Amino acid sequence: MTPSRRRSLVALAIALALLLVAGPYLAAWQLQTRIEAALGPRATLGDISIGWSGSVELRQLRIQATPGWPAEDELRAERVHIRPDLRSLLGGPWRIASVTVEGGYLSAQRSRDGRLRLLPALLEERAGRAQAPSQDPIPAPAIEIDEIRIADGALAFFDHSVRRPALQLRIEQLAARLGPLRLPALDQALQIELGGVFKGPQRDGRIEIRGRYTPASHDADLRARFSDVDLLALQPYLLRVAEAGVRRGTLDLDVHATVVGERLRAPGTLTLTNLELASGGPLATFAGVPRQAVLAAMTRDGRLQVRFTLEGRLDDPAFSLNENLATKLASGLAETLGVSVSGVVKGLGGLVKGLFGR
């Protein structure tokens, strides 16, 4: 072997060694820079560190809420561990092998018109800047995340569409896995597995969601199950304004929702157990059905099962999911009780007529 060839091999070996040693740090440094830029001005970090394998760990992450948000924070996390795919150094979009969130908190909001809002400081404000090239000429970088895991998390959901002030629902002990996630396009189907404790005023239940969802198109194929959920927490979705309330009871709900081309179809089964309604007059109803008829239909073990199907276009302004759900449940209850919805209306009319002696 000639001296020049030997020197070339030595130089190549040194370059490879430097790449193996410095590559992970280079990737982590670049990833850290992108993370800090992506989090935006509302974010604060207690600490950020780089591991030997090129991983990045964030501690005490907090994103303060945008003005008018119903919670103090949009996002909090005790620890976020990010492991990049070092092969993405060779070219193409940045790929992150995994993101693990420990001790996280996320708040979400549903507006009065039914629009879901999540992390506006990251998603909405960045989108607004992207529409103004003079202010933010640099497009958001392409990032692919293979998998996101959440351990011991919490979700606070504020729903303004059912009442004012907003109805607050809370899920704790949240464990979730989803991915892959392609940013900023969000045009790839996410596989979702989620489970947690659904908090209630009198008792806690369980929630599980599995399936796939494409954020860009809203296409979805999801199965959701609520088990032993306190009915008091969900009664605004089941009752109309003039109806008697619920004193106690639990709800089990199984729904298989599919969305294709903005069209929703979601058959499901709802089971009420140990239902106790607030006292009301002779006209009192529950989900559009006479109160006494509902109580009389409960089986000996205190259960009442209702089947329903939600259908409609999500982009149709006239389609309200809350009103549709109340109508479907009223229809399902009426069928369970062996009467038609029109029969319920006629029966109420006769009752009113009898009360006035005519």
C-alpha contacts under 8 A as a table, 3 or more apart, distances in Angstrom:
res1	aa1	res2	aa2	distance
1	M	5	R	6.49
1	M	6	R	6.50
2	T	5	R	5.29
2	T	6	R	6.21
3	P	6	R	4.99
3	P	7	R	6.16
4	S	7	R	5.13
4	S	8	S	6.27
5	R	8	S	5.01
5	R	9	L	6.31
6	R	9	L	5.21
6	R	10	V	6.24
7	R	10	V	5.08
7	R	11	A	6.12
8	S	11	A	5.09
8	S	12	L	6.14
9	L	12	L	5.01
9	L	13	A	6.12
10	V	13	A	5.07
10	V	14	I	6.18
11	A	14	I	5.11
11	A	15	A	6.13
12	L	15	A	5.04
12	L	16	L	6.16
13	A	16	L	5.12
13	A	17	A	6.11
14	I	17	A	5.03
14	I	18	L	6.09
15	A	18	L	5.09
15	A	19	L	6.11
16	L	19	L	4.99
16	L	20	L	6.15
17	A	20	L	5.08
17	A	21	V	6.15
18	L	21	V	5.09
18	L	22	A	5.55
18	L	23	G	7.43
19	L	22	A	5.22
19	L	23	G	4.83
20	L	23	G	5.48
20	L	24	P	7.30
21	V	24	P	6.82
21	V	25	Y	7.67
22	A	25	Y	5.25
22	A	26	L	6.00
23	G	26	L	5.04
23	G	27	A	6.10
23	G	54	G	7.83
23	G	86	L	7.74
24	P	27	A	5.07
24	P	28	A	6.01
24	P	52	W	7.29
24	P	53	S	5.79
24	P	54	G	4.04
24	P	55	S	7.76
24	P	86	L	6.83
25	Y	28	A	4.96
25	Y	29	W	5.91
25	Y	50	I	7.38
25	Y	52	W	7.55
25	Y	53	S	7.79
25	Y	54	G	5.26
26	L	29	W	5.14
26	L	30	Q	6.18
26	L	54	G	7.78
27	A	30	Q	5.23
27	A	31	L	6.03
27	A	54	G	6.34
27	A	84	P	7.51
27	A	86	L	6.81
27	A	89	L	6.87
28	A	31	L	4.90
28	A	32	Q	5.90
28	A	50	I	6.45
28	A	54	G	4.91
28	A	55	S	6.08
28	A	56	V	6.19
28	A	84	P	7.48
29	W	32	Q	5.03
29	W	33	T	6.26
29	W	50	I	7.80
30	Q	33	T	5.15
30	Q	34	R	6.35
31	L	34	R	5.11
31	L	35	I	6.08
31	L	56	V	7.77
31	L	84	P	7.87
32	Q	35	I	5.07
32	Q	36	E	6.22
32	Q	56	V	6.93
33	T	36	E	5.37
33	T	37	A	6.32
34	R	37	A	5.11
34	R	38	A	5.96
35	I	38	A	5.04
35	I	39	L	6.10
36	E	39	L	5.46
36	E	40	G	7.07
37	A	40	G	5.87
38	A	122	L	7.45
39	L	42	R	7.54
39	L	43	A	5.82
39	L	63	I	7.90
39	L	122	L	6.58
40	G	43	A	5.91
40	G	121	A	7.34
40	G	122	L	6.83
42	R	63	I	5.45
42	R	64	Q	5.49
42	R	65	A	7.69
42	R	121	A	7.04
43	A	61	L	7.20
43	A	62	R	5.54
43	A	63	I	4.25
43	A	64	Q	6.44
44	T	60	Q	7.92
44	T	61	L	5.95
44	T	62	R	5.30
44	T	63	I	6.46
45	L	48	I	7.19
45	L	58	L	7.06
45	L	59	R	6.41
45	L	60	Q	5.62
45	L	61	L	4.73
45	L	62	R	6.53
46	G	58	L	7.70
46	G	59	R	5.52
46	G	60	Q	4.86
46	G	61	L	6.55
47	D	58	L	5.98
47	D	59	R	5.15
47	D	60	Q	6.96
48	I	56	V	7.07
48	I	57	E	5.64
48	I	58	L	4.64
48	I	59	R	6.32
49	S	56	V	5.77
49	S	57	E	5.33
49	S	58	L	6.78
50	I	54	G	6.29
50	I	55	S	5.75
50	I	56	V	4.71
50	I	57	E	6.49
51	G	54	G	5.38
51	G	55	S	5.04
51	G	56	V	6.24
51	G	57	E	7.72
52	W	55	S	7.13
54	G	83	R	7.07
54	G	84	P	7.01
55	S	81	H	7.23
55	S	82	I	5.63
55	S	83	R	4.53
55	S	84	P	6.28
56	V	81	H	6.08
56	V	82	I	5.13
56	V	83	R	6.54
57	E	79	R	7.05
57	E	80	V	5.64
57	E	81	H	4.53
57	E	82	I	6.10
58	L	61	L	6.56
58	L	79	R	5.68
58	L	80	V	4.98
58	L	81	H	6.47
59	R	77	A	7.26
59	R	78	E	5.59
59	R	79	R	4.56
59	R	80	V	6.47
60	Q	76	R	7.28
60	Q	77	A	5.84
60	Q	78	E	4.73
60	Q	79	R	6.27
61	L	75	L	7.83
61	L	76	R	5.56
61	L	77	A	5.16
61	L	78	E	6.51
61	L	79	R	7.22
61	L	80	V	7.88
62	R	73	D	7.19
62	R	74	E	7.93
62	R	75	L	5.77
62	R	76	R	4.49
62	R	77	A	6.64
63	I	73	D	5.95
63	I	74	E	5.68
63	I	75	L	5.15
63	I	76	R	6.45
63	I	121	A	7.73
64	Q	72	E	6.48
64	Q	73	D	4.47
64	Q	74	E	5.85
64	Q	75	L	7.20
65	A	69	W	5.88
65	A	71	A	6.77
65	A	72	E	5.60
65	A	73	D	4.55
65	A	74	E	4.93
65	A	121	A	7.25
66	T	69	W	5.73
66	T	74	E	7.83
66	T	120	P	7.02
66	T	121	A	6.21
69	W	72	E	7.35
70	P	109	Q	7.71
70	P	158	F	7.15
71	A	74	E	7.00
71	A	107	S	6.89
73	D	76	R	6.94
73	D	106	L	7.84
73	D	107	S	7.18
74	E	105	Y	7.98
74	E	106	L	5.83
74	E	107	S	5.23
74	E	108	A	7.52
74	E	118	L	7.88
74	E	119	L	5.84
74	E	121	A	7.95
75	L	104	G	7.39
75	L	105	Y	5.58
75	L	106	L	4.71
75	L	107	S	6.62
75	L	119	L	7.42
76	R	104	G	5.48
76	R	105	Y	4.97
76	R	106	L	6.66
77	A	80	V	6.77
77	A	101	V	6.78
77	A	102	E	6.42
77	A	103	G	5.46
77	A	104	G	4.02
77	A	105	Y	6.21
78	E	101	V	7.88
78	E	102	E	6.00
78	E	103	G	5.13
78	E	104	G	6.32
79	R	101	V	6.03
79	R	102	E	5.23
79	R	103	G	6.81
79	R	104	G	7.78
80	V	99	V	6.95
80	V	100	T	5.66
80	V	101	V	4.61
80	V	102	E	6.36
81	H	99	V	5.71
81	H	100	T	5.10
81	H	101	V	6.57
82	I	96	I	7.25
82	I	97	A	7.89
82	I	98	S	6.00
82	I	99	V	4.65
82	I	100	T	6.61
83	R	96	I	6.02
83	R	97	A	5.63
83	R	98	S	5.35
83	R	99	V	6.50
84	P	95	R	6.29
84	P	96	I	4.11
84	P	97	A	5.26
84	P	98	S	7.06
85	D	88	S	5.91
85	D	94	W	7.95
85	D	95	R	5.50
85	D	96	I	5.20
85	D	97	A	5.19
86	L	89	L	5.67
87	R	90	L	5.80
87	R	91	G	7.92
88	S	91	G	5.53
88	S	92	G	6.33
88	S	93	P	6.69
88	S	94	W	5.52
88	S	95	R	5.79
89	L	92	G	8.00
89	L	94	W	7.62
93	P	141	P	7.91
93	P	142	A	5.38
93	P	143	I	5.74
93	P	144	E	6.91
94	W	142	A	6.40
94	W	143	I	4.74
94	W	144	E	6.10
95	R	143	I	5.77
95	R	144	E	4.60
95	R	145	I	5.81
95	R	146	D	7.42
96	I	99	V	7.47
96	I	143	I	7.46
96	I	144	E	6.07
96	I	145	I	4.67
96	I	146	D	6.22
97	A	145	I	6.08
97	A	146	D	5.14
97	A	147	E	6.55
98	S	145	I	6.50
98	S	146	D	5.94
98	S	147	E	4.88
98	S	148	I	5.81
98	S	149	R	7.67
99	V	145	I	7.64
99	V	147	E	6.36
99	V	148	I	4.72
99	V	149	R	6.18
100	T	148	I	5.91
100	T	149	R	4.73
100	T	150	I	5.95
100	T	151	A	7.68
101	V	104	G	6.19
101	V	148	I	7.76
101	V	149	R	6.15
101	V	150	I	4.80
101	V	151	A	6.22
102	E	150	I	6.18
102	E	151	A	5.09
102	E	152	D	6.26
102	E	153	G	6.83
103	G	151	A	6.59
103	G	152	D	5.37
103	G	153	G	5.20
103	G	154	A	7.84
104	G	150	I	7.39
104	G	151	A	7.60
104	G	152	D	7.01
104	G	153	G	4.55
104	G	154	A	6.26
105	Y	153	G	5.73
105	Y	154	A	4.75
105	Y	155	L	5.85
105	Y	156	A	7.81
106	L	154	A	6.41
106	L	155	L	4.97
106	L	156	A	6.36
107	S	118	L	7.23
107	S	119	L	7.82
107	S	155	L	5.77
107	S	156	A	4.70
107	S	157	F	5.90
107	S	158	F	7.75
108	A	116	L	7.39
108	A	117	R	5.96
108	A	118	L	5.03
108	A	119	L	7.38
108	A	155	L	7.61
108	A	156	A	6.32
108	A	157	F	4.90
108	A	158	F	6.26
109	Q	116	L	5.86
109	Q	117	R	5.13
109	Q	118	L	6.65
109	Q	157	F	5.77
109	Q	158	F	4.73
109	Q	159	D	5.90
109	Q	160	H	7.54
110	R	113	D	7.95
110	R	114	G	5.69
110	R	115	R	5.44
110	R	116	L	4.48
110	R	117	R	6.10
110	R	157	F	7.74
110	R	158	F	6.23
110	R	159	D	4.72
110	R	160	H	5.81
110	R	161	S	6.63
111	S	114	G	5.19
111	S	115	R	5.22
111	S	116	L	6.51
111	S	117	R	7.52
111	S	159	D	6.63
111	S	160	H	5.17
111	S	161	S	5.90
112	R	115	R	7.42
112	R	159	D	7.78
112	R	160	H	4.97
112	R	161	S	4.06
112	R	162	V	7.62
113	D	161	S	6.47
114	G	161	S	5.99
114	G	320	S	7.73
117	R	120	P	6.70
118	L	123	L	7.62
119	L	122	L	5.55
119	L	123	L	5.98
119	L	124	E	7.58
120	P	123	L	5.01
120	P	124	E	4.57
120	P	125	E	6.19
121	A	124	E	6.20
121	A	125	E	5.42
121	A	126	R	7.35
122	L	125	E	6.07
122	L	126	R	5.84
123	L	126	R	5.52
123	L	127	A	6.09
124	E	127	A	5.05
124	E	128	G	6.16
125	E	128	G	4.99
125	E	129	R	6.29
126	R	129	R	5.09
126	R	130	A	6.17
127	A	130	A	5.02
127	A	131	Q	6.50
128	G	131	Q	5.31
128	G	132	A	6.83
129	R	132	A	5.19
129	R	133	P	7.25
129	R	135	Q	6.57
129	R	136	D	5.72
130	A	133	P	6.21
130	A	136	D	6.18
130	A	137	P	7.40
130	A	139	P	6.77
130	A	140	A	7.97
132	A	135	Q	5.65
132	A	136	D	6.42
132	A	137	P	7.68
133	P	136	D	5.13
133	P	137	P	4.49
133	P	138	I	7.85
134	S	137	P	5.95
136	D	139	P	7.54
140	A	184	P	6.79
141	P	183	L	7.76
141	P	184	P	7.44
142	A	182	R	7.46
142	A	183	L	5.59
142	A	184	P	6.21
143	I	182	R	6.07
143	I	183	L	5.15
143	I	184	P	7.26
144	E	180	P	7.16
144	E	181	L	5.75
144	E	182	R	4.56
144	E	183	L	6.19
145	I	148	I	7.34
145	I	179	G	6.88
145	I	180	P	5.60
145	I	181	L	5.00
145	I	182	R	6.42
146	D	179	G	5.57
146	D	180	P	4.39
146	D	181	L	6.43
147	E	177	R	6.98
147	E	178	L	5.77
147	E	179	G	4.53
147	E	180	P	5.55
147	E	181	L	7.39
148	I	176	A	7.95
148	I	177	R	5.63
148	I	178	L	5.34
148	I	179	G	6.14
149	R	175	A	7.57
149	R	176	A	5.71
149	R	177	R	4.58
149	R	178	L	6.76
150	I	153	G	6.34
150	I	174	L	7.18
150	I	175	A	5.30
150	I	176	A	5.00
150	I	177	R	6.45
151	A	173	Q	7.61
151	A	174	L	6.43
151	A	175	A	4.87
151	A	176	A	6.93
152	D	172	E	7.39
152	D	173	Q	4.66
152	D	174	L	5.24
152	D	175	A	6.00
153	G	172	E	6.21
153	G	173	Q	5.52
153	G	174	L	4.50
153	G	175	A	6.53
154	A	170	R	7.32
154	A	171	I	5.59
154	A	172	E	4.46
154	A	173	Q	6.29
154	A	174	L	5.63
155	L	170	R	5.69
155	L	171	I	5.10
155	L	172	E	6.56
155	L	174	L	7.55
156	A	168	Q	6.90
156	A	169	L	5.94
156	A	170	R	4.63
156	A	171	I	6.61
157	F	168	Q	5.63
157	F	169	L	5.09
157	F	170	R	6.18
158	F	166	A	5.66
158	F	167	L	5.60
158	F	168	Q	4.60
158	F	169	L	6.51
159	D	162	V	6.48
159	D	163	R	7.60
159	D	166	A	5.13
159	D	167	L	5.04
159	D	168	Q	6.41
160	H	163	R	5.74
160	H	164	R	6.24
160	H	165	P	6.91
160	H	166	A	4.35
160	H	167	L	6.46
161	S	166	A	7.54
161	S	322	N	7.94
162	V	166	A	7.33
162	V	167	L	7.02
162	V	236	P	6.33
162	V	237	Y	6.88
162	V	322	N	7.31
163	R	166	A	5.60
163	R	167	L	6.34
163	R	236	P	7.55
164	R	167	L	7.36
169	L	198	F	7.93
169	L	199	K	7.33
169	L	233	A	7.25
170	R	198	F	6.27
170	R	199	K	5.69
171	I	174	L	6.58
171	I	196	G	6.07
171	I	197	V	5.40
171	I	198	F	4.71
171	I	199	K	6.01
172	E	196	G	5.84
172	E	197	V	5.14
172	E	198	F	6.69
172	E	199	K	7.24
173	Q	196	G	5.29
173	Q	197	V	5.94
174	L	194	L	7.31
174	L	195	G	5.86
174	L	196	G	4.33
174	L	197	V	6.94
175	A	194	L	5.90
175	A	195	G	5.48
175	A	196	G	6.23
176	A	192	I	7.46
176	A	193	E	5.50
176	A	194	L	4.26
176	A	195	G	6.36
177	R	191	Q	7.94
177	R	192	I	6.02
177	R	193	E	5.23
177	R	194	L	6.51
178	L	181	L	7.98
178	L	190	L	6.20
178	L	191	Q	5.31
178	L	192	I	4.56
178	L	193	E	6.34
179	G	190	L	4.95
179	G	191	Q	5.48
179	G	192	I	7.05
180	P	188	Q	7.38
180	P	189	A	7.46
180	P	190	L	5.69
180	P	191	Q	7.16
181	L	186	L	6.59
181	L	188	Q	6.87
181	L	189	A	7.99
181	L	190	L	6.53
182	R	185	A	6.08
182	R	186	L	5.16
182	R	187	D	6.94
182	R	188	Q	6.48
183	L	186	L	5.50
185	A	216	A	7.15
186	L	214	T	6.99
186	L	215	P	5.72
186	L	216	A	5.40
187	D	214	T	6.05
187	D	215	P	6.54
187	D	216	A	5.08
187	D	217	S	7.06
188	Q	214	T	5.75
188	Q	215	P	7.82
188	Q	216	A	7.99
189	A	212	R	5.97
189	A	213	Y	5.29
189	A	214	T	4.35
189	A	215	P	7.64
190	L	212	R	5.15
190	L	213	Y	5.14
190	L	214	T	5.98
191	Q	210	R	7.68
191	Q	211	G	5.81
191	Q	212	R	4.46
191	Q	213	Y	6.81
192	I	209	I	7.23
192	I	210	R	5.34
192	I	211	G	5.35
192	I	212	R	5.68
192	I	213	Y	7.50
193	E	208	E	7.61
193	E	209	I	5.89
193	E	210	R	4.64
193	E	211	G	6.91
194	L	207	I	7.95
194	L	208	E	5.57
194	L	209	I	5.12
194	L	210	R	6.44
195	G	206	R	7.37
195	G	207	I	5.56
195	G	208	E	4.42
195	G	209	I	6.54
196	G	206	R	5.88
196	G	207	I	5.55
196	G	208	E	6.84
197	V	204	D	6.51
197	V	205	G	5.75
197	V	206	R	4.71
197	V	207	I	6.33
198	F	204	D	5.62
198	F	205	G	4.92
198	F	206	R	5.24
198	F	207	I	6.15
198	F	229	V	6.75
199	K	203	R	7.00
199	K	204	D	4.73
199	K	205	G	6.56
199	K	229	V	7.93
199	K	230	D	7.84
199	K	233	A	7.99
200	G	203	R	5.13
200	G	204	D	5.13
200	G	205	G	7.41
200	G	229	V	7.08
200	G	230	D	5.22
200	G	231	L	7.97
200	G	232	L	7.12
200	G	233	A	5.55
201	P	204	D	7.91
201	P	230	D	7.07
201	P	232	L	6.82
201	P	233	A	6.73
202	Q	230	D	6.52
202	Q	232	L	7.86
202	Q	248	R	7.97
203	R	229	V	7.37
203	R	230	D	5.71
204	D	228	D	7.41
204	D	229	V	6.17
204	D	230	D	6.45
205	G	226	F	7.27
205	G	227	S	5.67
205	G	228	D	4.76
205	G	229	V	4.18
205	G	230	D	6.68
206	R	226	F	5.77
206	R	227	S	5.07
206	R	228	D	6.67
206	R	229	V	6.63
207	I	224	A	7.39
207	I	225	R	5.72
207	I	226	F	4.63
207	I	227	S	6.39
208	E	224	A	5.71
208	E	225	R	5.21
208	E	226	F	6.67
209	I	222	L	6.84
209	I	223	R	5.70
209	I	224	A	4.43
209	I	225	R	6.50
210	R	222	L	5.70
210	R	223	R	5.41
210	R	224	A	6.62
211	G	220	A	7.68
211	G	221	D	5.60
211	G	222	L	4.34
211	G	223	R	6.18
212	R	220	A	5.69
212	R	221	D	5.42
212	R	222	L	6.05
213	Y	218	H	6.74
213	Y	219	D	5.93
213	Y	220	A	4.32
213	Y	221	D	6.52
213	Y	222	L	7.42
214	T	217	S	5.81
214	T	218	H	5.37
214	T	219	D	5.37
214	T	220	A	6.33
215	P	218	H	5.07
215	P	219	D	7.41
217	S	261	G	7.45
217	S	262	E	7.71
218	H	259	V	6.87
218	H	260	V	7.71
218	H	261	G	7.83
218	H	262	E	6.65
219	D	258	T	7.32
219	D	259	V	4.80
219	D	260	V	5.05
219	D	261	G	6.67
219	D	262	E	6.96
220	A	257	A	7.27
220	A	258	T	5.22
220	A	259	V	4.88
220	A	260	V	6.95
221	D	256	H	7.36
221	D	257	A	5.83
221	D	258	T	4.45
221	D	259	V	6.64
222	L	256	H	5.83
222	L	257	A	5.25
222	L	258	T	6.42
223	R	254	D	7.40
223	R	255	V	5.71
223	R	256	H	4.45
223	R	257	A	6.26
224	A	253	L	7.77
224	A	254	D	5.87
224	A	255	V	5.29
224	A	256	H	6.53
225	R	252	D	7.38
225	R	253	L	5.54
225	R	254	D	4.63
225	R	255	V	6.58
226	F	229	V	6.38
226	F	251	L	7.34
226	F	252	D	5.27
226	F	253	L	4.93
226	F	254	D	6.61
227	S	251	L	6.72
227	S	252	D	4.66
227	S	253	L	6.70
228	D	250	T	5.40
228	D	251	L	5.51
228	D	252	D	5.61
229	V	233	A	7.88
229	V	250	T	5.27
229	V	251	L	5.07
229	V	252	D	6.56
230	D	233	A	5.77
230	D	234	L	7.39
230	D	248	R	7.55
230	D	249	G	6.32
230	D	250	T	4.78
230	D	251	L	6.44
231	L	234	L	5.34
231	L	235	Q	5.91
231	L	246	V	7.44
231	L	248	R	6.63
231	L	249	G	5.38
231	L	250	T	4.92
231	L	251	L	5.68
232	L	235	Q	5.38
232	L	246	V	6.32
232	L	247	R	7.27
232	L	248	R	6.55
232	L	249	G	7.44
233	A	236	P	7.84
234	L	237	Y	5.77
234	L	238	L	7.05
235	Q	238	L	5.03
235	Q	239	L	5.89
235	Q	245	G	7.53
235	Q	246	V	7.12
236	P	239	L	5.49
236	P	240	R	7.43
237	Y	322	N	6.18
237	Y	325	L	7.50
237	Y	326	A	6.98
238	L	286	F	7.92
238	L	287	A	5.85
238	L	325	L	7.44
238	L	326	A	5.56
238	L	329	L	7.59
239	L	243	E	6.11
239	L	244	A	7.82
239	L	245	G	7.46
239	L	286	F	6.33
239	L	287	A	5.28
239	L	288	G	7.93
239	L	326	A	6.97
240	R	243	E	5.43
240	R	287	A	6.81
240	R	288	G	7.73
240	R	326	A	7.63
243	E	284	A	6.10
243	E	285	T	5.46
243	E	286	F	6.12
243	E	287	A	7.71
244	A	277	L	6.91
244	A	278	A	5.77
244	A	279	S	7.02
244	A	280	G	6.12
244	A	284	A	6.01
244	A	285	T	6.41
244	A	286	F	6.67
245	G	277	L	6.03
245	G	278	A	5.22
246	V	249	G	7.55
246	V	275	L	7.60
246	V	276	E	6.15
246	V	277	L	4.43
246	V	278	A	5.39
247	R	275	L	7.84
247	R	276	E	5.41
247	R	277	L	5.35
247	R	278	A	5.56
248	R	274	N	7.33
248	R	275	L	5.95
248	R	276	E	5.26
248	R	277	L	7.16
249	G	272	L	6.94
249	G	273	T	5.73
249	G	274	N	4.93
249	G	275	L	4.28
249	G	276	E	6.18
250	T	272	L	5.88
250	T	273	T	5.27
250	T	274	N	6.73
250	T	275	L	7.02
251	L	270	L	7.01
251	L	271	T	5.71
251	L	272	L	4.89
251	L	273	T	6.45
252	D	270	L	5.80
252	D	271	T	5.06
252	D	272	L	6.66
253	L	268	G	7.17
253	L	269	T	5.79
253	L	270	L	4.58
253	L	271	T	6.41
254	D	268	G	5.36
254	D	269	T	5.34
254	D	270	L	6.64
255	V	266	A	6.26
255	V	267	P	5.93
255	V	268	G	4.20
255	V	269	T	6.67
256	H	266	A	5.37
256	H	267	P	5.89
256	H	268	G	6.35
257	A	264	L	7.01
257	A	265	R	5.85
257	A	266	A	4.11
257	A	267	P	6.94
258	T	264	L	5.86
258	T	265	R	5.49
258	T	266	A	6.24
259	V	262	E	5.89
259	V	263	R	5.29
259	V	264	L	4.55
259	V	265	R	6.53
260	V	263	R	5.39
260	V	264	L	6.93
262	E	313	R	5.58
262	E	314	L	5.29
262	E	315	D	6.31
263	R	311	E	7.41
263	R	312	G	5.76
263	R	313	R	4.29
263	R	314	L	6.03
264	L	310	L	7.24
264	L	311	E	5.30
264	L	312	G	5.39
264	L	313	R	5.93
264	L	314	L	6.67
265	R	309	T	7.00
265	R	310	L	5.65
265	R	311	E	4.58
265	R	312	G	6.97
266	A	309	T	5.42
266	A	310	L	4.94
266	A	311	E	6.50
267	P	307	R	7.63
267	P	308	F	5.81
267	P	309	T	4.00
267	P	310	L	6.22
268	G	307	R	5.90
268	G	308	F	5.51
268	G	309	T	6.06
269	T	305	Q	7.02
269	T	306	V	5.73
269	T	307	R	4.48
269	T	308	F	6.33
270	L	305	Q	5.73
270	L	306	V	5.12
270	L	307	R	6.30
270	L	308	F	7.94
271	T	303	R	6.73
271	T	304	L	5.58
271	T	305	Q	4.30
271	T	306	V	6.23
272	L	275	L	6.34
272	L	303	R	5.55
272	L	304	L	5.13
272	L	305	Q	6.37
273	T	302	G	5.46
273	T	303	R	4.45
273	T	304	L	6.56
274	N	302	G	4.94
274	N	303	R	6.48
275	L	295	L	7.75
275	L	302	G	7.22
275	L	303	R	7.86
277	L	291	R	7.81
280	G	283	L	7.44
280	G	284	A	5.20
281	G	284	A	5.41
283	L	290	P	6.96
283	L	291	R	7.92
283	L	348	L	7.31
283	L	351	L	7.95
284	A	290	P	6.13
284	A	291	R	5.55
285	T	288	G	5.57
285	T	289	V	5.13
285	T	290	P	4.27
285	T	291	R	4.42
285	T	292	Q	7.99
286	F	289	V	5.31
286	F	290	P	6.33
286	F	291	R	5.48
286	F	294	V	7.34
287	A	326	A	6.09
287	A	327	T	7.59
287	A	329	L	6.35
287	A	330	A	4.94
287	A	333	L	7.87
288	G	326	A	7.85
288	G	327	T	7.70
288	G	330	A	5.08
289	V	293	A	7.15
289	V	294	V	6.84
289	V	330	A	6.12
289	V	333	L	7.00
289	V	334	A	6.57
289	V	344	V	6.70
290	P	293	A	5.35
290	P	294	V	6.48
290	P	344	V	7.60
291	R	294	V	5.26
291	R	295	L	6.43
292	Q	295	L	5.18
292	Q	296	A	6.02
293	A	296	A	5.04
293	A	297	A	6.18
293	A	337	L	7.32
294	V	297	A	5.19
294	V	298	M	6.80
294	V	333	L	7.65
294	V	337	L	7.48
295	L	298	M	5.51
297	A	304	L	6.93
297	A	336	T	7.95
297	A	337	L	6.29
298	M	301	D	7.73
298	M	302	G	5.34
298	M	303	R	5.32
298	M	304	L	5.13
299	T	302	G	5.12
299	T	303	R	5.32
299	T	304	L	6.51
300	R	303	R	7.41
305	Q	336	T	7.69
306	V	329	L	7.17
306	V	332	G	5.46
306	V	333	L	5.92
306	V	336	T	6.64
307	R	329	L	7.83
307	R	332	G	5.77
308	F	328	K	5.83
308	F	329	L	6.42
308	F	331	S	7.97
308	F	332	G	5.82
309	T	328	K	6.87
310	L	324	N	6.90
310	L	325	L	6.71
310	L	328	K	7.07
312	G	316	D	7.83
312	G	319	F	6.51
313	R	316	D	5.36
313	R	319	F	6.80
314	L	317	P	7.87
314	L	319	F	6.88
315	D	319	F	7.95
316	D	319	F	5.44
317	P	320	S	7.51
319	F	324	N	7.44
320	S	323	E	5.43
320	S	324	N	5.95
321	L	324	N	5.00
321	L	325	L	5.98
322	N	325	L	5.17
322	N	326	A	6.35
323	E	326	A	5.14
323	E	327	T	6.19
324	N	327	T	5.13
324	N	328	K	6.10
325	L	328	K	5.13
325	L	329	L	6.06
326	A	329	L	5.21
326	A	330	A	6.13
327	T	330	A	5.12
327	T	331	S	6.19
328	K	331	S	5.04
328	K	332	G	6.00
329	L	332	G	4.90
329	L	333	L	5.92
330	A	333	L	5.16
330	A	334	A	6.09
330	A	341	V	7.50
331	S	334	A	5.08
331	S	335	E	6.24
331	S	340	S	7.36
331	S	341	V	5.91
332	G	335	E	5.14
332	G	336	T	6.14
333	L	336	T	4.95
333	L	337	L	6.13
334	A	337	L	5.05
334	A	338	G	6.23
334	A	339	V	5.21
334	A	340	S	5.63
334	A	341	V	5.98
334	A	344	V	7.44
335	E	338	G	4.95
335	E	339	V	5.57
335	E	340	S	6.10
335	E	341	V	7.96
336	T	339	V	7.64
339	V	343	G	6.00
339	V	344	V	6.88
340	S	343	G	4.91
340	S	344	V	6.38
341	V	344	V	5.06
341	V	345	V	6.42
342	S	345	V	5.04
342	S	346	K	6.16
343	G	346	K	5.04
343	G	347	G	5.94
344	V	347	G	5.01
344	V	348	L	6.19
345	V	348	L	5.17
345	V	349	G	6.19
346	K	349	G	4.94
346	K	350	G	6.17
347	G	350	G	5.10
347	G	351	L	6.19
348	L	351	L	4.96
348	L	352	V	6.23
349	G	352	V	5.18
349	G	353	K	6.21
350	G	353	K	5.00
350	G	354	G	6.09
351	L	354	G	5.07
351	L	355	L	6.20
352	V	355	L	5.13
352	V	356	F	6.62
353	K	356	F	5.42
353	K	357	G	6.43
353	K	358	R	5.48
354	G	357	G	4.97
354	G	358	R	5.90
355	L	358	R	7.80
